[in-house]
Amino acid sequence: MKIKDIFIALVIIPIILLIIIPLNSTFIDILLSFNIALSITILLITLYVKEPLEFSIFPSLLLITTLFRLALNISSTRLILRDGYAGSVIATFGSFVIGDNIVVGFIIFLIIIVVQFIVITKGAERVSEVGARFTLDAMPGKQMAIDADLNAGLIDEQEAKERRRKIQREADFYGAMDGASKFVKGDAIVGIIITAINVIGGMVIGSLKDNLELTEVIKKYTLLTVGDGLVSQIPALIISTAMGIIVTRAASDSNLGEDLLKQLSSQPIVLPITGATLFLFGSIKGMPHIPMYALAALFMYLGYTLSKSKVSLPDEEEERILEEQLEDIRKPENVMSLLNVDPIELEFGYGIIPLADSSQGGDLLDRVVMIRRQCALDLGIIVPIVRLRDNIQLKSNEYVIKIKGIEVARGEVMFDHYLAMNPGDMEEEIPGIKTTEPAFGLPALWITEEQRDRAEMLGYTVVDIPSIISTHLSEVIKKHCSELLTRQEVQNLIDNVKSNYPVVVEELVPKQMTVGEVQKVLANLLRENVPIRDMVTILETLADYIGLTRDTDLLTEYVRQALKRVITDRFVEGNKLLSITLDPEVEETITDAIQQTEQGIYLTLEPAVARALVTEISKQVNKLVSMGAQPVLLTSAVVRMHIKKLTQQTMPSLIVLSYNELDPAVEIQSIGVVRLS
């Protein structure tokens, strides 16, 4: 065991033994001198810390020093009452304060005790209590501010964690200070009681045991009592002052001395006014003229000097700031910072700012956090931090969603209104302003607060403005999630799998596939709304088939077949699938048009045939949509990928599945067949 591990035990146990074991006067002198030195050291530390948490052990140290002081009080009292002498330190302090006049000296001693108990200790106790209360009350707001900065991308997860830990430490510190201040108050009360005991007990013992005259008894034991009280109360006064300083100290970039000089000299006009006031007081008859005039001249001189320095300082400061700005512009890293592109941005007009400001009751930031969590659960990806910023170039009620710096969606809301959407079977209409729901392009109405209850009773879907924006943002993220999946994010996903399934990762990456190749497969899956949460199955399938082909499109098809249960659960409601199928002749035509080259597999259909095929698929899709069903096109595994690419531009929402991607228990019902005449 190292010495630092048992250091505190080596400190506490001897302090407790001081209460029990009698000490001689020499040892008492050493310990009393050490107590004074310790209290001065603690006071100086509190003066030089920049924020309270730099001296976080202060509450515990306060208890230890209080216990040490009480132990010394008990030991010195034992010597005073037993021997009538408690060492040179106590005798010197007593004779220095009392001097030749016992009454005046004792009164001075009582004043010191009152100052210690009423002013310093009581004030420090109150400040500690208020500091603890306000710190605890401010914790929720500080936590929300950290979450807001994290969601806005101003800080990362590690910095957010550090700031939360600091807030918790502040709460613990001020709570501990509030409790420790009660011990200081009790110590002051005990000091007064011990003083009374020393005086009364000393007089009784001196009169009965030593047979001294009353005058000698009073002088002797009053001197010892005052000396003992001063030796204990002065360190207590110093530590109580340190406690008051530490709990009133605000966080700063400099220590208390620097802040004091800087802030007292920040207003030079104050010093000449003070000097003039002293000059007027010095002119009053009976006042000490020379000291007053001297101080007045000193304050006026200081004010003149500071004013002169303040006049010359702005020019120098302005030149220095300008030079620093020019240097910053010349630095290459400032140019490089302009090249950074945020993955996702949500820009909004000034009218939408309250929705993103938690201090004004806005919950848009919380909704963004929920979107990121939902995407992780739904798609298996970690969505990058969404940067929220206001844009004065937008209308007050307008917002824009950008992916990698490029606008991909735009919306406009109407304040103090709700968006009401008819689910399709509502015969009774409600009055409102016609509009289009931004996320899905559905017809909708803007209605007022008074119409909300009636619309909900009629069966309309009614949403508020934050829900509109967050839903639109969520759909945009899902639509473009394949673009947001970077190699770094893929590496993070692989590392997460490796922590539990190291063999799978070590077999595949980087021995057989690069991170970039895995990224292409995952992006292909996300592009067709297939979740990638089951990374173990995906990586195992890639490891199984990488020996057959390195074409990422073909590898994607193998992975899709391995994820048949996931795909079935996502695109099939219940156990029945209404779908469109391809005529065997059409599939044969497409199969014949597939060509494999060194660069990959391509479809080489004639343009006229491709246009006719897309037109026929579109007709069948419209037929399925008119029935209220989700458009799903079923093909063989060989042509599925090519049909999806063929229809991607004109029908991006069309789901194209192969028979091998469906669970065998699914009942397939063909609503239409795509044929080429």
Residue pairs with C-beta under 8 A, 6 or more apart in sequence:
11 64
12 64
12 67
15 64
15 67
15 68
15 71
16 67
16 71
18 31
18 68
18 71
18 72
18 74
18 75
19 70
19 71
19 74
19 75
22 75
22 78
22 79
23 31
23 75
23 79
25 79
25 83
25 85
25 86
25 87
25 88
26 87
28 72
28 75
28 76
28 79
28 86
28 87
28 89
28 90
29 87
29 88
29 89
31 72
31 75
32 72
32 76
32 87
32 89
32 90
32 231
33 89
35 65
35 68
35 69
35 72
35 231
35 232
35 235
36 231
36 234
36 235
38 65
38 68
38 235
39 65
39 234
39 235
39 236
39 238
39 239
39 242
40 238
42 58
42 61
42 65
42 238
42 239
42 242
43 238
43 239
43 241
43 242
43 245
45 55
45 242
46 55
46 58
46 242
46 245
46 246
46 249
46 256
47 245
47 255
47 256
47 257
48 255
48 256
48 257
49 55
49 246
49 249
49 255
50 251
50 252
50 253
50 254
50 255
51 249
51 250
51 251
51 252
52 58
52 170
52 173
52 174
52 246
52 247
52 249
52 251
53 166
53 169
53 170
53 173
55 246
56 169
56 173
58 173
58 177
58 180
58 242
58 243
58 246
59 173
59 176
59 177
59 179
59 180
60 176
60 180
62 177
62 180
62 183
62 184
62 239
62 243
63 180
63 183
65 235
65 239
66 183
66 184
66 187
66 236
69 187
69 232
69 235
69 236
70 187
70 190
72 231
72 232
73 190
73 191
73 194
73 228
73 232
76 86
76 87
76 90
76 228
76 231
76 232
77 194
77 197
77 198
77 228
79 85
79 86
79 87
80 86
80 90
80 198
80 202
80 221
80 224
80 225
80 228
81 198
81 201
81 202
81 205
84 202
84 205
84 206
84 210
84 220
84 221
84 224
85 91
85 224
86 224
86 227
86 228
89 227
89 231
90 224
90 227
90 228
90 231
91 223
91 224
91 227
92 227
93 226
93 227
93 230
93 231
94 222
94 223
94 224
94 225
94 226
94 227
94 228
94 230
95 223
95 227
97 105
97 108
97 109
97 226
97 227
97 230
98 104
98 105
98 106
98 109
98 222
98 223
98 226
99 105
102 218
102 219
102 222
102 223
105 222
105 226
106 222
106 226
109 226
109 229
109 230
112 229
112 230
112 233
112 234
112 237
113 188
113 191
113 192
113 195
113 229
113 233
115 237
116 188
116 191
116 233
116 236
116 237
116 240
117 185
117 188
117 189
117 192
120 237
120 240
120 241
120 244
121 181
121 184
121 185
121 188
121 236
121 240
122 185
123 244
124 181
124 184
124 240
124 241
124 243
124 244
124 247
125 181
125 182
125 184
125 185
127 244
127 247
127 248
128 174
128 177
128 178
128 180
128 181
128 243
128 247
129 178
129 181
131 174
131 177
131 178
131 247
131 248
132 171
132 174
132 175
132 177
132 178
135 170
135 171
135 174
135 175
136 171
136 174
136 175
139 167
139 171
141 359
142 163
142 167
143 164
143 167
144 358
145 358
146 155
146 160
146 163
146 164
146 167
147 160
147 358
147 365
147 366
147 369
148 358
148 365
149 155
149 160
150 156
150 157
150 160
150 385
151 365
151 368
151 369
151 385
151 386
151 388
152 365
152 385
152 387
152 388
152 389
153 342
153 385
153 386
153 387
155 163
174 247
177 243
177 246
177 247
180 243
181 243
184 236
184 239
184 240
184 243
187 236
188 233
188 236
188 240
191 229
191 232
191 233
191 236
194 228
194 229
194 232
195 225
195 228
195 229
198 221
198 224
198 225
198 228
198 229
199 221
199 222
199 225
202 217
202 220
202 221
202 224
202 225
203 214
203 217
203 218
203 221
206 212
206 216
206 217
206 220
206 221
207 214
207 217
210 217
212 220
245 256
249 256
252 259
254 262
265 306
268 303
268 306
268 307
268 310
269 303
269 307
270 303
271 299
271 300
271 302
271 303
271 306
272 299
272 300
272 303
272 304
273 303
274 299
274 303
275 295
275 296
275 297
275 298
275 299
275 300
275 303
276 296
276 300
278 292
278 293
278 295
278 296
278 299
279 292
279 293
279 296
281 287
281 292
282 288
282 289
282 291
282 292
282 293
282 296
283 289
328 334
341 404
341 405
342 384
342 387
342 402
342 404
342 405
343 384
343 385
343 403
343 404
343 484
344 383
344 384
344 385
344 386
344 387
344 401
344 402
344 403
344 477
344 484
345 386
345 387
345 388
345 389
345 400
345 401
345 402
345 405
346 368
346 386
346 387
346 388
346 389
346 399
346 400
346 401
346 402
346 469
346 473
347 389
347 390
347 391
347 394
347 399
347 400
347 401
347 402
348 355
348 356
348 388
348 390
348 391
348 394
348 398
348 399
348 400
348 469
349 390
349 391
349 392
349 394
349 395
349 396
349 397
349 398
349 399
350 390
350 392
350 396
351 395
351 396
351 397
351 415
352 390
352 396
352 397
352 399
352 413
352 465
352 469
353 390
354 360
354 361
354 362
355 362
355 363
355 364
355 465
355 466
355 469
356 362
356 364
356 365
356 388
358 365
358 366
362 466
363 466
364 388
364 466
364 469
364 470
365 388
367 466
367 467
367 469
367 470
368 386
368 388
368 470
368 473
370 470
371 383
371 386
371 470
371 473
371 474
371 477
372 382
372 383
372 385
372 386
374 474
375 381
375 383
375 474
375 477
375 478
375 481
376 382
376 383
377 533
378 478
378 531
379 478
379 481
379 526
379 531
379 532
379 533
380 493
380 531
380 532
380 533
380 534
380 535
381 481
381 484
381 485
381 489
381 493
381 526
381 532
382 489
382 492
382 493
383 477
383 481
383 484
384 484
384 489
386 473
391 400
394 400
395 412
397 412
397 413
397 414
397 415
398 410
398 411
398 412
398 413
399 410
399 411
399 412
399 413
399 469
400 407
400 409
400 410
401 407
401 408
401 409
401 410
401 411
401 472
401 473
401 476
402 408
403 476
403 480
403 483
403 484
404 483
408 476
408 480
409 438
409 472
409 476
410 438
411 438
411 468
411 469
411 472
412 438
413 465
413 468
413 469
414 433
414 435
414 446
415 465
416 448
416 449
417 433
417 446
417 447
417 448
417 449
417 465
418 446
418 447
418 448
418 449
418 451
418 452
418 455
418 462
418 463
418 464
418 465
419 435
419 437
419 444
419 445
419 446
419 447
419 462
419 463
419 464
419 465
419 468
420 430
420 432
420 444
420 445
420 446
420 447
420 451
420 452
420 455
420 460
420 461
420 462
421 437
421 442
421 443
421 444
421 445
421 460
421 461
421 462
421 463
422 429
422 443
422 444
422 460
423 459
423 460
423 461
425 459
426 458
426 459
426 460
428 458
430 445
430 447
430 451
430 454
430 455
430 458
430 460
431 447
431 451
432 445
432 446
432 447
432 451
433 445
433 446
434 443
434 444
434 445
435 443
435 444
435 445
435 446
436 442
436 443
436 444
437 443
437 444
437 468
438 468
438 472
439 468
439 471
439 472
439 474
439 475
440 475
447 455
447 462
452 462
455 462
456 462
463 471
477 484
478 529
481 526
482 523
482 524
482 526
482 527
483 523
485 519
485 522
485 523
485 526
486 519
487 515
487 516
487 519
490 515
490 518
490 519
490 522
491 515
493 522
493 532
493 535
494 505
494 509
494 515
494 518
494 535
494 539
496 535
497 504
497 505
497 535
497 536
497 539
498 504
498 505
498 506
501 536
501 539
504 536
504 539
504 540
504 543
505 539
507 543
508 518
508 539
508 542
508 543
508 546
509 515
509 518
509 539
512 543
512 546
512 547
513 542
513 546
517 550
517 552
518 539
518 542
520 552
521 538
521 542
521 552
521 555
521 556
521 559
522 532
522 538
524 552
524 553
524 556
525 531
525 532
525 538
525 556
525 559
525 560
525 563
526 532
528 644
528 655
528 656
529 570
529 655
530 560
530 563
530 566
530 567
530 570
531 566
531 570
532 538
534 563
534 566
537 559
537 562
537 563
538 559
538 562
538 563
540 562
541 558
541 559
541 562
542 555
542 558
542 559
544 558
545 554
545 555
545 558
546 555
549 555
551 600
551 601
553 600
553 601
553 641
554 601
554 641
556 641
557 637
557 640
557 641
557 658
560 567
560 658
560 661
561 637
561 658
561 660
561 661
563 661
564 660
564 661
564 662
564 663
565 663
567 657
567 661
567 662
568 661
568 662
568 663
568 666
571 577
571 630
571 632
571 655
571 657
572 662
572 663
572 666
573 630
575 665
575 666
575 667
576 666
576 667
576 669
577 632
577 634
577 662
577 666
577 667
577 668
577 669
578 624
578 627
578 629
578 630
578 632
578 669
578 671
579 624
579 632
579 633
579 634
579 657
579 668
579 669
579 670
579 671
580 617
580 620
580 621
580 624
580 631
580 632
580 633
580 634
580 670
580 671
580 672
580 673
580 674
581 633
581 634
581 635
581 670
581 672
581 673
581 674
582 590
582 633
582 634
582 635
582 636
582 639
582 643
582 673
582 674
583 673
583 674
583 675
583 676
585 675
585 676
586 613
586 674
586 675
586 676
587 635
587 636
587 638
587 639
589 605
589 609
589 676
590 603
590 605
590 639
590 642
590 643
591 638
591 639
593 603
593 604
593 605
594 601
594 602
594 603
594 604
594 638
594 639
594 642
595 601
595 602
595 603
595 604
596 602
603 642
603 645
603 646
605 613
605 646
609 676
610 646
612 676
613 646
613 674
613 676
614 646
614 647
614 650
614 651
616 674
616 675
616 676
617 633
617 643
617 647
617 651
617 654
617 674
618 650
618 651
620 633
620 671
620 672
620 673
620 674
621 631
621 633
621 651
621 654
623 671
623 672
624 630
624 631
624 632
624 671
624 672
625 631
627 671
629 671
630 655
631 651
631 653
631 654
631 655
632 654
632 655
632 656
632 657
633 643
633 647
633 654
633 655
633 656
633 657
633 674
634 657
634 658
634 659
634 668
634 670
635 643
635 656
635 657
635 658
635 659
636 658
636 659
637 658
637 659
637 660
637 661
640 656
640 657
640 658
640 661
643 656
644 654
644 656
647 654
647 656
659 668
662 668
